[in-house]
Amino acid sequence: MTQSLRIIFAGTPDFAAKHLSALIESNHQVVAVYCPPDKPAGRGKKLTSCATKELALANSLHVEQPINFKDQEAQQQLASYNADVMVVVAYGLLLPEIILSTPKLGCINVHGSILPKWRGAAPIQRSLEAGDPETGVTLMQMDKGLDTGDMILTARCEITSTDTSASLYEKLAELGPSALLETLTLMCSGKYPRVVQNNETSTYAAKLDKSEAELDWQLGAKVLDRKIRAYIPWPVAQFTFTDKKTSEHHIRVWQASVVSDDCENKVAGTILSVDKQGIVVSTKENALRLEVLQLPGKKALPVSDILNGRGDWFKVGQLINGFTIIKNDETLNEH
């Protein structure tokens, strides 16, 4: 095998584009770039190209955008590029077995977790939510299963107590390209490791759903803190309450911290203190200080600014209970 490979690249978001950029700057030859079809975006619903397509066109690379690979024409077109390997990064389309076996060395994938943990659509968010001490990227040989292929190389990084999914995304976007180039160097040698995954220790990273964003004060503060950080930038954790006029308000939480506090004799969801540092709320275990909030239709602001305009919404002794803020002397709203 030569030291330069003919590569088909398949990817969609900025995360994928950073890997494509590394390939363009390497000694390898990118013979084609595959992206999903353009999608309508914005108020005008104008067809918009993904980050990977824009980078490919800026570098005069061939771009293919099949809806899928079911028809023979799409399969033959891919085969015509006579690639050594196909690199797949956050592509979003399933590859049938005929495509997986078309390049000489098959297809490899850059997956955002330390496999076999967190196979699936949301590995970054799920690892943070679960409280994992580290995450990383795994380069694997793709097979017909969901992230079940043999592992070639793993690169790791620490998950800190202040990381959000957005910050972990950036860490892995820096880690992944160098790991990809290292993997391709191994593949050029003709002898590279292929470690079979242990299915018994695998976990599944289900796609995030908006319904998960609603905070449940019956959970512990540490769990809630991880959820808040895991749901940035989407769907963003929130709590919902009803004011005196019975109007519901959905408040997003962009930053919080755990406060050591004995909440054993306090109803979960009770506001314990309010000051410019934040709104401290009791949970099942310890308390949570809400520090940066976003009111409906407004931008995210520190609590000190929120209190200047809506201090009447957050009083010590009030409850955020059943996702509804109420006064102690009022009837509880059960949701």
Sine and cosine of phi, psi and omega as CSV:
sin_phi,cos_phi,sin_psi,cos_psi,sin_omega,cos_omega
0.00,0.00,0.73,-0.68,0.03,-1.00
-0.94,0.33,0.19,-0.98,0.00,-1.00
-0.99,0.11,-0.02,1.00,0.05,-1.00
-0.84,-0.55,0.81,-0.59,-0.05,-1.00
-0.97,-0.26,0.55,-0.83,0.17,-0.98
-1.00,0.07,0.87,-0.50,-0.17,-0.98
-0.85,-0.52,0.74,-0.67,0.28,-0.96
-0.99,-0.11,0.77,-0.64,0.01,-1.00
-0.93,-0.37,0.69,-0.72,0.04,-1.00
-0.77,-0.63,0.84,-0.54,-0.01,-1.00
-0.16,-0.99,0.10,-0.99,-0.07,-1.00
-0.75,-0.66,-0.93,0.37,-0.17,-0.99
-0.99,0.17,-0.07,-1.00,0.00,-1.00
-0.84,0.55,-0.59,0.81,0.04,-1.00
-0.82,0.57,-0.70,0.72,0.02,-1.00
-0.94,0.34,-0.65,0.76,-0.03,-1.00
-0.87,0.50,-0.55,0.83,0.03,-1.00
-0.92,0.40,-0.56,0.83,0.07,-1.00
-0.95,0.32,-0.65,0.76,0.05,-1.00
-0.88,0.47,-0.64,0.77,0.02,-1.00
-0.86,0.51,-0.67,0.74,0.03,-1.00
-0.90,0.45,-0.61,0.79,0.02,-1.00
-0.93,0.36,-0.64,0.77,0.01,-1.00
-0.88,0.48,-0.61,0.79,-0.03,-1.00
-0.99,0.12,-0.11,0.99,-0.02,-1.00
-1.00,0.04,-0.06,-1.00,0.03,-1.00
-1.00,0.08,0.00,1.00,0.00,-1.00
-0.99,0.12,0.33,-0.95,-0.03,-1.00
-0.94,-0.34,0.89,-0.45,0.07,-1.00
-1.00,0.05,0.94,-0.34,-0.10,-0.99
-1.00,-0.01,-0.34,0.94,0.04,-1.00
-0.27,-0.96,0.48,-0.88,0.04,-1.00
-0.83,-0.55,0.80,-0.60,0.02,-1.00
-0.96,-0.26,0.74,-0.67,0.04,-1.00
-0.67,-0.74,0.39,-0.92,0.12,-0.99
-0.91,0.41,0.32,-0.95,0.06,-1.00
-0.85,0.53,0.50,-0.86,0.04,-1.00
-0.84,0.54,0.55,-0.84,-0.04,-1.00
-0.85,-0.52,0.52,-0.85,0.07,-1.00
-0.93,0.36,0.66,-0.75,-0.01,-1.00
-0.56,-0.83,0.39,-0.92,0.03,-1.00
0.98,0.18,0.02,-1.00,-0.04,-1.00
-0.91,0.42,-0.55,0.84,-0.01,-1.00
-0.99,0.10,-0.05,1.00,0.00,-1.00
0.80,0.61,0.64,0.77,0.02,-1.00
-0.97,0.23,0.67,-0.74,0.03,-1.00
-0.87,0.49,0.79,-0.62,-0.12,-0.99
-0.81,-0.58,0.69,-0.72,0.03,-1.00
-0.99,0.15,0.49,-0.87,0.07,-1.00
-0.98,0.20,0.21,-0.98,-0.05,-1.00
-0.87,0.49,-0.61,0.80,-0.01,-1.00
-0.92,0.39,-0.67,0.74,0.02,-1.00
-0.90,0.44,-0.69,0.73,-0.02,-1.00
-0.87,0.49,-0.66,0.75,0.02,-1.00
-0.92,0.39,-0.66,0.76,-0.01,-1.00
-0.88,0.47,-0.72,0.70,-0.01,-1.00
-0.91,0.41,-0.61,0.80,0.02,-1.00
-0.90,0.44,-0.36,0.93,0.00,-1.00
-0.94,-0.34,0.30,0.96,0.09,-1.00
0.84,0.55,0.63,0.77,0.03,-1.00
-1.00,-0.08,0.48,-0.88,0.07,-1.00
-0.92,0.38,0.75,-0.66,0.00,-1.00
-0.88,-0.47,0.77,-0.64,0.07,-1.00
-0.87,-0.49,0.66,-0.76,-0.03,-1.00
-0.70,-0.71,0.88,0.48,0.02,-1.00
-0.94,0.35,0.50,-0.86,0.07,-1.00
-0.92,0.39,-0.63,0.78,0.08,-1.00
-0.32,-0.95,-0.14,-0.99,-0.02,-1.00
-0.90,-0.44,0.49,0.87,-0.05,-1.00
-0.98,0.22,-0.56,0.83,-0.07,-1.00
-1.00,0.06,0.47,-0.88,-0.10,-0.99
-0.91,0.42,-0.53,0.85,-0.02,-1.00
-0.89,0.46,-0.70,0.71,0.02,-1.00
-0.90,0.43,-0.61,0.79,0.01,-1.00
-0.92,0.40,-0.68,0.74,-0.02,-1.00
-0.93,0.36,-0.58,0.81,0.01,-1.00
-0.89,0.46,-0.69,0.72,0.02,-1.00
-0.90,0.44,-0.66,0.75,-0.01,-1.00
-0.90,0.43,-0.50,0.86,-0.05,-1.00
-0.91,0.41,-0.31,0.95,0.01,-1.00
-0.98,0.19,-0.16,0.99,0.09,-1.00
0.76,0.65,0.77,0.64,-0.08,-1.00
-0.99,0.16,0.50,-0.87,0.15,-0.99
-0.97,0.23,-0.60,0.80,-0.06,-1.00
-0.44,-0.90,0.48,-0.88,0.10,-0.99
-0.92,-0.39,0.83,-0.56,0.01,-1.00
-0.98,-0.18,0.83,-0.56,-0.07,-1.00
-0.89,-0.45,0.84,-0.55,0.01,-1.00
-0.69,-0.72,0.94,-0.33,0.06,-1.00
0.75,0.66,0.80,0.61,-0.06,-1.00
-0.98,0.18,-0.75,0.66,0.05,-1.00
0.99,-0.12,-0.10,0.99,0.06,-1.00
-0.90,-0.43,0.61,-0.80,0.03,-1.00
-0.97,0.24,0.63,-0.78,0.02,-1.00
-0.96,-0.27,0.86,-0.51,0.05,-1.00
-0.94,0.34,0.26,-0.97,-0.07,-1.00
-0.85,0.53,-0.56,0.83,-0.02,-1.00
-0.90,0.44,-0.54,0.84,0.04,-1.00
-0.97,0.23,-0.66,0.75,-0.01,-1.00
-0.86,0.51,-0.48,0.88,-0.06,-1.00
-0.98,-0.22,0.02,1.00,-0.05,-1.00
-0.95,0.31,-0.79,0.61,0.04,-1.00
-0.90,0.43,0.45,-0.89,-0.06,-1.00
-0.83,0.56,-0.66,0.75,0.00,-1.00
-0.98,-0.22,0.25,0.97,0.02,-1.00
0.97,0.25,-0.42,-0.91,-0.04,-1.00
-0.87,-0.49,0.68,-0.74,0.08,-1.00
-0.87,-0.49,0.47,-0.88,-0.07,-1.00
-0.80,-0.60,0.65,-0.76,0.15,-0.99
-0.99,-0.12,0.94,-0.33,-0.06,-1.00
-0.95,-0.32,0.69,-0.73,-0.11,-0.99
-0.99,0.11,0.80,0.61,0.11,-0.99
-0.32,-0.95,0.14,-0.99,0.11,-0.99
-1.00,-0.05,1.00,-0.05,-0.03,-1.00
-0.89,0.45,0.51,-0.86,0.20,0.98
-1.00,0.05,0.16,0.99,0.07,-1.00
-0.96,0.27,0.65,-0.76,0.14,-0.99
0.88,0.48,0.83,0.55,0.26,-0.97
-0.95,0.30,0.55,-0.84,0.08,-1.00
0.87,-0.50,-0.27,-0.96,-0.26,-0.97
-0.99,0.16,-0.46,0.89,-0.13,-0.99
-0.78,-0.63,0.84,0.54,-0.08,-1.00
-0.92,0.39,-0.58,0.81,-0.02,-1.00
-0.91,0.42,-0.75,0.66,-0.03,-1.00
-0.91,0.42,-0.67,0.74,-0.08,-1.00
-0.95,0.32,-0.56,0.83,0.02,-1.00
-0.93,0.38,-0.62,0.78,0.02,-1.00
-0.93,0.36,-0.71,0.70,0.00,-1.00
-0.87,0.50,-0.58,0.81,-0.04,-1.00
-0.98,0.21,-0.21,0.98,-0.01,-1.00
0.99,0.11,0.41,0.91,0.04,-1.00
-0.88,0.47,0.62,-0.79,0.01,-1.00
-0.97,0.23,-0.33,0.94,-0.01,-1.00
-0.49,-0.87,0.31,-0.95,0.12,-0.99
-0.61,-0.79,-0.29,-0.96,-0.01,-1.00
0.21,-0.98,-0.32,-0.95,0.09,-1.00
-0.80,-0.59,0.59,-0.81,0.07,-1.00
-0.87,-0.50,0.79,-0.62,0.13,-0.99
-1.00,-0.06,0.87,-0.50,-0.07,-1.00
-0.75,-0.67,0.45,-0.89,0.13,-0.99
-0.98,0.20,0.85,-0.52,-0.08,-1.00
-0.96,0.26,0.62,-0.79,0.15,-0.99
-0.76,-0.65,-0.16,-0.99,-0.10,-0.99
-0.97,0.25,-0.17,0.98,0.02,-1.00
-0.99,0.13,0.08,-1.00,0.02,-1.00
-1.00,0.03,0.99,-0.17,0.02,-1.00
0.83,0.55,0.62,0.79,-0.07,-1.00
-0.96,-0.28,0.00,1.00,-0.11,-0.99
-0.93,0.36,0.24,-0.97,0.01,-1.00
-0.88,0.47,0.64,-0.77,-0.03,-1.00
-1.00,0.04,0.72,-0.70,0.02,-1.00
-0.98,-0.20,-0.69,0.72,-0.06,-1.00
-0.42,-0.91,0.59,-0.81,0.05,-1.00
-0.78,-0.62,0.74,-0.67,0.10,-1.00
-0.88,-0.48,0.69,-0.72,-0.16,-0.99
-0.88,-0.47,0.40,-0.92,0.14,-0.99
-0.51,-0.86,0.44,-0.90,-0.03,-1.00
-0.96,0.27,0.56,-0.83,0.20,-0.98
-0.98,-0.20,0.89,-0.46,-0.04,-1.00
-1.00,0.01,0.16,-0.99,-0.03,-1.00
-0.96,0.29,-0.15,0.99,0.02,-1.00
-0.92,-0.39,-0.02,1.00,-0.01,-1.00
-0.90,0.44,0.61,-0.79,0.21,-0.98
-0.92,-0.40,0.13,-0.99,0.07,-1.00
-0.87,0.48,-0.55,0.83,0.02,-1.00
-0.90,0.43,-0.68,0.73,-0.02,-1.00
-0.95,0.31,-0.60,0.80,0.06,-1.00
-0.91,0.40,-0.61,0.79,0.06,-1.00
-0.83,0.56,-0.71,0.71,0.00,-1.00
-0.92,0.39,-0.64,0.77,0.04,-1.00
-0.87,0.50,-0.72,0.69,-0.05,-1.00
-0.95,0.31,-0.49,0.87,0.05,-1.00
-0.93,0.37,-0.38,0.92,0.10,-0.99
-1.00,0.05,-0.57,0.82,-0.04,-1.00
-0.96,0.27,-0.63,0.77,-0.13,-0.99
-0.89,0.46,-0.75,0.66,-0.05,-1.00
-0.85,0.52,-0.67,0.74,0.01,-1.00
-0.93,0.38,-0.60,0.80,0.06,-1.00
-0.91,0.41,-0.59,0.81,0.04,-1.00
-0.90,0.44,-0.74,0.68,0.00,-1.00
-0.89,0.45,-0.61,0.79,0.04,-1.00
-0.90,0.43,-0.63,0.77,0.02,-1.00
-0.90,0.43,-0.68,0.73,0.01,-1.00
-0.90,0.44,-0.56,0.83,0.07,-1.00
-0.89,0.45,-0.67,0.74,0.05,-1.00
-0.89,0.45,-0.64,0.77,-0.03,-1.00
-0.93,0.36,-0.53,0.85,0.04,-1.00
-0.88,0.47,-0.50,0.86,-0.04,-1.00
-0.94,0.34,-0.32,0.95,-0.03,-1.00
1.00,0.08,-0.23,0.97,0.04,-1.00
-0.79,-0.62,0.97,-0.23,-0.02,-1.00
-0.71,-0.71,0.47,-0.88,-0.08,-1.00
-0.94,0.35,0.62,-0.79,0.12,-0.99
-0.70,-0.71,0.99,-0.14,-0.08,-1.00
-1.00,-0.10,0.83,-0.55,0.00,-1.00
-0.94,0.35,0.71,-0.70,0.01,-1.00
-0.96,0.28,0.55,-0.83,0.08,-1.00
-1.00,0.02,0.97,-0.23,-0.06,-1.00
-0.89,0.46,-0.44,0.90,-0.05,-1.00
-0.94,0.34,-0.39,0.92,0.01,-1.00
-0.97,-0.25,0.16,0.99,-0.03,-1.00
-0.97,0.24,0.48,-0.88,0.12,-0.99
-0.74,-0.67,0.36,-0.93,-0.10,-0.99
-0.92,-0.39,0.76,-0.65,0.00,-1.00
-0.98,-0.18,1.00,0.05,-0.03,-1.00
-0.90,0.43,0.52,-0.85,0.06,-1.00
-0.85,0.52,0.64,-0.77,0.00,-1.00
-0.93,0.38,0.53,-0.85,0.05,-1.00
-0.80,-0.60,0.58,-0.81,-0.02,-1.00
-0.83,0.55,-0.54,0.84,-0.04,-1.00
-0.89,0.46,-0.39,0.92,0.01,-1.00
-0.96,0.29,-0.28,0.96,-0.11,-0.99
-0.96,0.27,-0.33,0.95,-0.04,-1.00
-0.95,0.30,0.85,-0.53,-0.06,-1.00
-0.97,0.25,0.69,-0.73,0.03,-1.00
-0.92,-0.38,0.94,-0.34,-0.09,-1.00
-0.94,0.35,-0.15,0.99,0.07,-1.00
-0.97,0.26,-0.16,0.99,0.10,-0.99
-1.00,0.06,0.26,-0.97,0.03,-1.00
-0.97,0.25,0.37,-0.93,-0.04,-1.00
-0.88,0.48,-0.62,0.79,-0.01,-1.00
-0.91,0.42,-0.63,0.78,0.03,-1.00
-0.91,0.41,-0.70,0.71,0.00,-1.00
-0.90,0.44,-0.65,0.76,0.03,-1.00
-0.87,0.49,-0.67,0.74,0.01,-1.00
-0.92,0.40,-0.64,0.77,0.02,-1.00
-0.89,0.46,-0.70,0.72,0.00,-1.00
-0.85,0.53,-0.72,0.70,-0.02,-1.00
-0.95,0.32,-0.54,0.84,0.01,-1.00
-0.94,0.34,-0.47,0.88,-0.09,-1.00
-1.00,-0.08,0.25,0.97,0.12,-0.99
-0.97,-0.23,0.83,-0.55,0.26,0.97
-1.00,-0.09,-0.03,1.00,-0.01,-1.00
-0.49,-0.87,0.65,-0.76,0.09,1.00
-1.00,0.02,-0.02,1.00,-0.02,-1.00
0.96,0.29,0.88,-0.48,-0.02,-1.00
-0.88,0.48,0.51,-0.86,-0.01,-1.00
-0.47,-0.88,0.30,-0.95,0.22,-0.98
-0.76,-0.65,0.42,-0.91,-0.09,-1.00
-0.85,-0.52,0.69,-0.73,0.05,-1.00
-0.62,-0.78,0.28,-0.96,0.02,-1.00
-0.92,-0.39,0.79,-0.61,-0.01,-1.00
-0.99,0.12,-0.13,-0.99,-0.06,-1.00
-0.89,0.46,-0.41,0.91,0.00,-1.00
-1.00,-0.03,0.21,0.98,-0.01,-1.00
0.88,0.48,0.42,0.91,0.09,-1.00
-1.00,0.02,0.72,-0.69,0.01,-1.00
-1.00,0.07,0.61,-0.79,0.03,-1.00
-0.75,-0.66,0.75,-0.66,0.01,-1.00
-0.97,-0.25,0.91,-0.42,-0.07,-1.00
-0.94,-0.33,0.84,-0.54,0.00,-1.00
-1.00,0.08,0.55,-0.84,-0.01,-1.00
-0.91,-0.40,0.90,-0.44,-0.04,-1.00
-0.98,-0.19,-0.33,0.94,0.02,-1.00
-0.42,-0.91,0.67,-0.75,0.02,-1.00
-0.46,-0.89,0.16,-0.99,0.07,-1.00
-0.49,-0.87,0.42,-0.91,-0.02,-1.00
-0.99,0.13,0.69,-0.72,0.04,-1.00
-0.89,-0.47,0.82,-0.57,0.04,-1.00
-0.94,0.35,0.90,-0.43,-0.06,-1.00
-0.42,-0.91,0.64,-0.77,0.04,-1.00
-0.99,0.14,0.98,-0.21,-0.04,-1.00
-0.98,-0.20,0.28,0.96,-0.12,-0.99
-0.85,0.53,-0.64,0.77,-0.06,-1.00
-0.98,-0.20,0.26,0.96,-0.01,-1.00
-0.90,-0.43,0.63,-0.78,0.05,-1.00
-0.93,0.38,0.75,-0.66,0.01,-1.00
-0.86,0.52,0.76,-0.66,-0.04,-1.00
0.98,-0.19,0.05,1.00,0.03,-1.00
-0.98,0.18,0.72,-0.70,0.09,-1.00
-0.97,0.22,0.89,-0.46,-0.08,-1.00
-1.00,-0.03,-0.57,0.82,0.02,-1.00
-0.37,-0.93,0.42,-0.91,0.01,-1.00
-0.66,-0.75,0.87,-0.49,0.10,-0.99
-0.46,-0.89,-0.10,-1.00,-0.09,-1.00
-0.93,0.38,-0.31,0.95,0.06,-1.00
-0.97,0.23,-0.44,0.90,0.02,-1.00
0.40,-0.92,0.02,-1.00,0.03,-1.00
-0.96,-0.27,0.90,-0.44,-0.06,-1.00
-1.00,-0.07,0.83,-0.56,-0.07,-1.00
-0.85,-0.52,0.70,-0.71,0.03,-1.00
-0.96,0.29,0.52,-0.85,0.06,-1.00
-0.74,-0.67,-0.15,-0.99,0.03,-1.00
-0.87,0.49,-0.58,0.82,-0.02,-1.00
-0.58,-0.82,0.87,-0.49,-0.09,-1.00
0.92,0.39,-0.10,-0.99,-0.03,-1.00
-0.82,-0.58,0.30,-0.95,-0.02,-1.00
-0.86,-0.51,0.80,-0.60,0.07,-1.00
-1.00,-0.08,0.89,-0.45,0.06,-1.00
-1.00,0.09,0.86,-0.51,-0.18,-0.98
-0.91,-0.41,-0.57,0.82,0.05,-1.00
-0.75,-0.66,0.86,-0.51,-0.07,-1.00
-0.83,-0.56,0.33,-0.94,0.06,-1.00
-0.76,-0.65,0.93,-0.37,0.05,-1.00
-0.97,0.25,0.38,-0.93,-0.03,-1.00
-0.82,0.57,0.77,-0.64,0.05,-1.00
0.97,0.23,0.07,1.00,-0.04,-1.00
-0.89,-0.46,0.17,-0.98,0.08,-1.00
-1.00,0.05,0.32,-0.95,0.02,-1.00
-0.92,0.39,0.69,-0.72,-0.05,-1.00
-0.63,-0.77,0.45,-0.89,0.15,-0.99
-0.87,0.49,0.50,-0.87,-0.03,-1.00
-0.84,0.54,-0.55,0.84,0.01,-1.00
-0.84,0.54,-0.60,0.80,0.05,-1.00
-0.97,0.24,-0.60,0.80,0.03,-1.00
-0.87,0.49,-0.68,0.74,-0.07,-1.00
-0.92,0.40,-0.45,0.89,0.02,-1.00
-0.88,0.47,-0.57,0.82,-0.02,-1.00
-0.97,-0.22,-0.45,0.90,-0.09,-1.00
-0.74,-0.68,0.63,0.78,0.03,-1.00
-0.88,0.47,-0.43,0.90,-0.01,-1.00
-0.94,0.33,-0.27,0.96,0.00,-1.00
-0.98,0.18,-0.37,0.93,-0.15,-0.99
-0.80,-0.60,0.99,-0.13,-0.03,-1.00
-0.87,-0.49,0.60,-0.80,0.05,-1.00
-0.86,0.51,0.73,-0.69,-0.01,-1.00
0.99,-0.13,-0.30,0.95,0.08,-1.00
-0.93,0.37,0.30,-0.95,0.02,-1.00
-0.91,-0.42,0.64,-0.77,0.29,-0.96
-0.95,-0.31,1.00,0.03,-0.22,-0.98
-0.81,-0.58,0.75,-0.66,-0.10,-1.00
0.87,0.48,0.48,0.88,-0.02,-1.00
0.93,0.37,0.38,0.93,-0.02,-1.00
-0.75,-0.66,0.83,-0.56,0.08,-1.00
-0.98,0.18,0.76,-0.64,0.00,-1.00
-0.61,-0.80,0.26,-0.96,0.08,-1.00
-1.00,0.03,0.45,-0.89,-0.06,-1.00
-0.87,0.49,-0.48,0.88,-0.07,-1.00
-1.00,-0.07,0.12,0.99,0.03,-1.00
-0.97,-0.24,0.31,-0.95,0.01,-1.00
-0.94,0.35,0.72,-0.70,0.01,-1.00
-0.93,0.37,0.69,-0.72,0.13,-0.99
-1.00,0.02,0.85,-0.53,0.00,-1.00
-0.99,-0.16,0.81,-0.58,0.00,-1.00
-0.94,-0.35,0.00,0.00,0.00,0.00
